[in-house]
Amino acid sequence: MSGSIACVVGVRGFGDFQIQAPTPAAAKYGVFKLARGAGYFTQLSHFLKCAASMHWLPDLHHTPWRAIVLSYRQEVWTLVDAADYGWLVDTSWNVWWSGRARWQLYAKRNTGTARDTVRMHREILRRLDPKSPDELLGLHGDHCNGQTLDNRRANLRWLTPQENRANTHVRERIPSLELIVRKLLNTPAARELEDVPF
């Protein structure tokens, strides 16, 4: 865009973000747009404050995985493969609570004028293992380890509704994202074999 001003800000756990002011006047007053569909911050200082306070995010910069923030206020994030990170952050994602269990959190976005819900794990599966529209009607996207914010390819699969119901997990036995990341980072084989869900 003509006359725009851009700079790069490094964010722990994400690498570099490009932030861009639409006009020189906007830059003067600190109005920047975050590139890659991450939304708007009215003040650059607000963005920097958010970036500095994200100590709760793991640093995955040199790994095959990435973290995507779903809610800064509630400190909710999802784990994805680095291979999917680029296209996923082209749109904004947020957190959704399951109607069946309020502790089950999912990554989702809304689309169209009807604000239809699109769940991240289904979007990843549709790219990983494409199915026809008729097939999709009879399939659920399943998280193998029960952690619904673990959206690594290795943790996702298509199941029938019956199979999905059979793969239920007791809440206390579902690993936290922090535990999953700790195991991934501390297991040398996990860096090479991304198909090992915990």
C-alpha positions in Angstrom: 0.0 0.0 0.0 1.4 3.4 -1.0 2.8 5.5 1.8 2.6 2.7 4.4 5.2 2.3 7.1 6.2 -1.2 8.3 8.5 -2.5 11.0 9.2 -5.9 12.5 8.6 -6.8 16.1 9.9 -10.0 17.6 7.5 -11.9 19.8 8.7 -14.7 22.1 7.2 -17.9 20.9 6.2 -16.6 17.5 9.3 -15.2 15.9 8.9 -11.9 14.1 5.7 -10.1 13.4 5.4 -7.4 10.8 3.3 -4.5 11.9 2.2 -2.0 9.4 0.7 1.5 9.6 -1.6 2.2 6.7 -0.4 5.8 6.4 2.5 8.0 7.8 -0.1 9.9 9.8 -1.4 6.7 11.4 2.2 5.7 12.3 2.7 9.1 14.0 -0.2 8.4 16.3 0.7 4.7 16.8 -2.1 3.2 14.8 -0.7 -0.1 13.4 -2.2 -3.1 11.7 -0.7 -6.5 12.6 0.1 -8.4 9.4 -1.1 -11.9 8.9 -4.7 -11.3 10.0 -4.0 -11.0 13.7 -6.3 -8.0 14.1 -5.8 -4.3 15.1 -4.1 -2.6 18.0 -5.0 1.0 18.4 -1.7 1.8 20.0 1.7 0.3 19.2 2.5 0.4 22.9 -0.6 -1.8 23.6 0.8 -4.4 21.2 4.2 -4.3 22.8 2.7 -4.6 26.2 0.8 -7.7 25.1 3.9 -9.1 23.5 5.9 -8.5 26.7 3.3 -10.2 28.9 3.1 -13.4 26.9 5.4 -15.3 29.3 2.8 -18.0 29.5 3.6 -19.1 25.9 6.2 -21.7 25.2 9.1 -20.7 23.0 8.7 -23.0 19.9 10.6 -20.9 17.5 13.2 -23.6 16.7 10.9 -26.6 16.7 8.5 -28.2 14.3 5.5 -26.8 16.3 4.0 -23.3 16.9 1.6 -21.7 19.3 -1.4 -19.6 18.2 -3.0 -17.4 20.8 -6.8 -17.7 21.0 -7.4 -15.3 23.9 -4.9 -13.0 25.4 -7.2 -12.1 28.3 -7.7 -15.7 29.3 -4.2 -16.9 28.2 -5.6 -19.6 25.9 -3.5 -20.9 23.0 -3.4 -23.9 20.7 -0.5 -26.1 19.5 -0.1 -26.6 15.8 2.5 -27.9 13.4 4.9 -25.3 11.9 3.8 -26.6 8.5 0.2 -25.4 9.2 1.1 -22.2 11.1 1.5 -20.0 8.0 -2.0 -20.5 6.5 -3.7 -20.7 9.9 -2.5 -17.2 11.0 -3.8 -15.7 7.8 -7.2 -15.5 9.7 -8.1 -14.7 13.3 -8.9 -17.6 15.6 -10.6 -17.5 19.0 -11.6 -19.9 21.7 -14.9 -21.9 21.9 -16.3 -23.8 24.8 -17.9 -27.1 24.2 -21.5 -27.2 25.1 -21.1 -30.6 26.7 -18.2 -29.8 28.9 -17.2 -26.2 29.7 -13.6 -27.2 30.4 -13.2 -28.5 26.8 -11.8 -25.7 24.7 -11.5 -25.6 20.9 -9.9 -23.2 18.4 -12.5 -21.8 16.0 -13.3 -18.8 13.8 -16.6 -17.5 12.4 -17.2 -17.0 8.7 -19.8 -15.4 6.4 -22.7 -13.2 7.2 -24.3 -16.0 9.2 -21.1 -16.2 11.3 -20.9 -20.0 10.8 -18.4 -21.7 13.1 -15.3 -23.2 11.6 -13.2 -25.4 13.9 -9.5 -25.4 13.4 -9.0 -29.2 13.8 -11.5 -29.8 11.0 -9.8 -27.3 8.8 -6.4 -29.0 9.3 -7.9 -32.4 8.7 -9.6 -31.3 5.5 -6.2 -30.3 4.1 -4.4 -33.4 5.6 -7.0 -36.0 4.6 -9.5 -34.5 2.1 -13.0 -36.0 2.1 -16.1 -35.4 -0.1 -18.9 -33.2 1.3 -21.0 -36.3 1.7 -18.3 -38.1 3.6 -17.7 -35.1 5.9 -21.4 -35.2 7.0 -20.7 -38.6 8.7 -17.3 -37.8 10.2 -16.0 -36.1 13.4 -12.6 -34.6 13.8 -11.0 -36.4 16.8 -8.1 -35.4 19.0 -6.3 -38.7 19.8 -5.0 -37.7 23.2 -8.2 -35.9 24.3 -6.5 -32.5 24.4 -8.8 -30.4 22.2 -6.2 -27.6 21.9 -3.5 -29.9 20.6 -4.0 -29.4 16.9 -0.9 -31.1 15.7 -1.5 -33.3 12.6 -0.3 -36.3 14.6 -3.1 -35.8 17.1 -5.9 -35.5 14.6 -8.0 -38.1 12.7 -11.4 -38.6 11.2 -13.7 -40.9 13.1 -17.3 -41.9 12.8 -19.6 -40.6 15.5 -19.6 -44.0 17.2 -15.8 -44.2 17.1 -15.6 -40.7 18.4 -17.8 -41.4 21.4 -15.7 -44.5 22.2 -12.6 -42.3 22.3 -13.7 -40.4 25.4 -11.2 -39.4 28.0 -11.5 -38.8 31.7 -10.7 -35.1 32.3 -8.0 -35.8 34.8 -6.1 -38.0 32.3 -6.1 -35.5 29.5 -2.6 -34.0 29.2 -2.2 -30.2 29.5 -0.7 -28.4 26.6 2.2 -27.5 28.8 2.9 -31.2 29.6 2.6 -32.1 25.9 5.1 -29.3 24.9 7.5 -30.3 27.8 7.5 -33.9 26.5 8.0 -32.8 22.9 10.9 -30.5 23.8 12.6 -33.0 26.1 12.3 -36.0 23.8 14.9 -36.0 21.1 12.9 -38.4 19.0 9.9 -36.2 19.1 11.8 -33.5 17.2 12.2 -35.9 14.3 9.1 -38.0 14.6 6.2 -35.5 14.6 3.7 -38.4 14.5 3.9 -39.2 18.2 0.9 -37.8 20.1 1.3 -37.7 23.9 
